[in-house]
Every structure is written in structure tokens, then in C-alpha cells.
Amino acid sequence: MLNTKSEETLAPVMSAYGRFPITLEKGKGSYVWNTEGTKYLDFTAGIAVLALGHVPDAVEAALKKQLGLLWHCSNLYHIGPQEKLAQMLTERTCCDQVFFCNSGAEANEGAIKLARRYAASVLNKPEGHIVTFNHSFHGRTLATMAATAQEKIQSGYGPVVPGFKYLPYNSENSVADIASDDQCIAVMLEMVQGEGGVIPADKTWVQQLSAICTEKGIPMIIDEVQTGMGRTGTLFAYEQYGIEPDILTAAKALGSGIPIGAFMAKKGISKLMTPGSHGSTFGGNPIATAAGVATIHAFEQQDVLAQCTSNAAYLRDKLTALKESYPKQLTAIRGLGLLIGVETKAPAIDLVNELREKHRVLILTAGKHVLRILPPLVTDETEIDAFIAAFDAVLKEL
Ligand SMILES: *Cc1c(COP(=O)(O)O)cnc(C)c1O
């Protein structure tokens, strides 16, 4: 025993998160209410999870139905909604097979394991490394933390899992480096670096990377945990880059807030997942996959991708106008679809706090001087106007 139980009253939840001082109790669409009944416009969407907004009717109905049927049975049996969701994903992506897990980090962890398996059994390079990029974010498990090329994520958790090499994002030198790197067994990247500051990948660069991977016979892993499920205007962002990943990961918006993750691959790679090679007690659970099936149905019934594209164009125009009004305060607008970053001169967190405290609007940061704006994809012009009015008022007071 290292010490006795504390005599002082400590918060019972560990302080791993810096939390804003409100407790949210209820949500519907783009709005949330705290325990005091105060209503907020939520342009965080639970960090890109709530593509359909809070408690979307279609998914709620599907969940209620599934709750009366079966909650859990383990992967020792076939699971109807799991097979249905896998079929829906393979029909809508370049991948042939899907493995379900419970989070983004787990999806990437699985993708890394699959790439290593391919390296060991097909490439005959069991000691090779996976190239990832500076400022990437792939998760917080030991392997995905090692894949994440950010000192602040890894610090204090050594020894760091070996088998990763970091190169600059959007740099032609990185392509040349991979070309001449005999021990590179896979390349892993985000189409837009979300946590790393909302930085879209350059299209030509991605195409060069894809070409070099094909030439070397190594898989390209695309982490679409944040960009996937319509966030950028297409179901997956890779579709806009004119390339196809060999391994693709998804999580955040896949279950509309019910925890779920997935990694998918083309058959030449996915078939390496033989019985006993990987597993997860809860992965592909009936509740989570029923939420996924209902989410994709809702996307198509409500034409959510078209809504995302038009909302993104509208919001982008309004932000561009604000940037022209406050050129000293707002220095750049970046992103793809409704994954939008705004570079600010003032600390981004100050603006986030002002918006929340004075205007009841919630947005995020992505680094010290980047605001990250992630409305539900089904937001509308009235809500966007309300956000812009609040943002304008905050900028006026700076
Ligand atoms: C959020 C995120 C992850 C990690 O997902 P968790 O569900 O938090 O484990 C991984 N990659 C990207 C690109 C993300 O945005």
C-alpha cells in the first residue's frame, strides 16, 4: 500500500480532462440544456460525434426497438445488426470487410495490428515501421499514442511502443523519404488533421502518397475517425481525394453517440483476420450496431450529405465575411465541409469561454490559436446565423 485513503473530499472522477464548469443534462438537435435549464447552441456536436444532432428521432426509435430485443450476446454468435452495418459500410466504401470495436483508438489499434500482420505474413518484414505524420492524432492507447506524433500526448508514458516513424505532413520530402525507406510497412494519416489544428491534406500530396504505397505494395491506412460519416460533405473524406485507402477507420459519428468504432479493409488484407486473430467483448454489440444502421439510414433518408455541403458553404461565407470585418483577430479559415478551423490572434480558449458564458454557444479549440467549429451536419441557416451573431459580438468586444 502506497498511502492511506484521502481524508479530504476529492472529486470522485479523475481529473484527466479540463472541463468547462457546466453539467449537461438534456439535448435535442443542435441544442443542449444544463442542469439549471439553461439552453446552449451546441456547435461541438460532442466532438464530431453527433452528425444528426442530439437524440435524433430515427436513431432513438431504432435503439428503443433494439433495447427490447437483445443487448449483448458476445461475438461467439452471429449478430444481425452487426452484419447489416458491415454490409452497409462495405457497399458504401472501397473496403470489403469490417471489424467492429468500441472507439476511435481501438479502431486505429486494430488497423495497426492488421498492417503489422500484413507486414509479417505477406511483406515478410516483421520488424518494419509505420509512417505517421507530425501533428497527427490517432488515439490514446499505447500503440495509437505512439502513432500520434505529438510530444504532449506521449509525455510521461514511456517506453513508447516502437514501430512508428514520423514525417512532415503535406511535404513532398516525406513522399521521397517513404519511397527510399525499405522498412516502411504502411503509411497512416488523416485527410484533415482534426486535433492537430484542422489542417486538410493537400490533394496532390495525398495522391503522391497513395501512388508510392501502391508502388511499394504497402497499405495506406486512412484514419477517418473524425472526418468520416459525412463530416466533410462525403460519407468519407478520402472520396474527395481521388484515392482509395487499403485500411480505413471510423468511429465518432458512426453510432450517433452510442460508442462504436470500426476498421475496414480490402479483401487481400482483411482476410488475414482469421478466427482468434483479434477480438473484443463489446465490439459490434447489437445496441451499438443497431445505432449505426439507423444512423446510415437516416443519412440517406434526410440527405444529410447534401445538408452538410450547403450548411458548410453558408457557414464558410459568413465566417469569411467576419474575417474581413476583423482581419486583425481572425487570420485564417480552414477545413473541409463542417470540420472548420478558424485561426485567432487572441487565445482560442478565451473566445470559447466568452461564447459560452455570454452567448450560450458551445464551440471547441484545436490548439492554442485555432477555434474548431463542428455543428451537427443537420444544422440550418437560422442556427448558423445565431452562431455568427454571437461570434461577431464577442469579436467586437476584444
Ligand atoms: C477522436 C479521434 C481518435 C480517437 O478516438 P477515441 O474514440 O477518442 O478513442 C482517433 N483519431 C482521430 C482522427 C480522432 O479524431
The ligand as an SDF file (V2000), in Angstrom:
LIG
                    3D

 15 15  0  0  0  0  0  0  0  0999 V2000
  -11.0200   11.2660  -31.7980 C   0  0  0  0  0  0  0  0  0  0  0  0
  -10.0060   10.6660  -32.6990 C   0  0  0  0  0  0  0  0  0  0  0  0
   -9.3840    9.4430  -32.3940 C   0  0  0  0  0  0  0  0  0  0  0  0
   -9.6040    8.7370  -31.0740 C   0  0  0  0  0  0  0  0  0  0  0  0
  -10.9050    8.3130  -30.9000 O   0  0  0  0  0  0  0  0  0  0  0  0
  -11.3930    7.8500  -29.4330 P   0  0  0  0  0  0  0  0  0  0  0  0
  -12.7950    7.3610  -29.6800 O   0  0  0  0  0  0  0  0  0  0  0  0
  -11.3260    9.0390  -28.5480 O   0  0  0  0  0  0  0  0  0  0  0  0
  -10.5030    6.7710  -28.9890 O   0  0  0  0  0  0  0  0  0  0  0  0
   -8.5180    8.9060  -33.3200 C   0  0  0  0  0  0  0  0  0  0  0  0
   -8.2560    9.5150  -34.4850 N   0  0  0  0  0  0  0  0  0  0  0  0
   -8.8350   10.6920  -34.8120 C   0  0  0  0  0  0  0  0  0  0  0  0
   -8.5250   11.3110  -36.1330 C   0  0  0  0  0  0  0  0  0  0  0  0
   -9.7100   11.3070  -33.9290 C   0  0  0  0  0  0  0  0  0  0  0  0
  -10.2440   12.4890  -34.2390 O   0  0  0  0  0  0  0  0  0  0  0  0
  1  2  1  0
  2  3  1  0
  2 14  2  0
  3  4  1  0
  3 10  2  0
  4  5  1  0
  5  6  1  0
  6  7  2  0
  6  8  1  0
  6  9  1  0
 10 11  1  0
 11 12  2  0
 12 13  1  0
 12 14  1  0
 14 15  1  0
M  END
$$$$
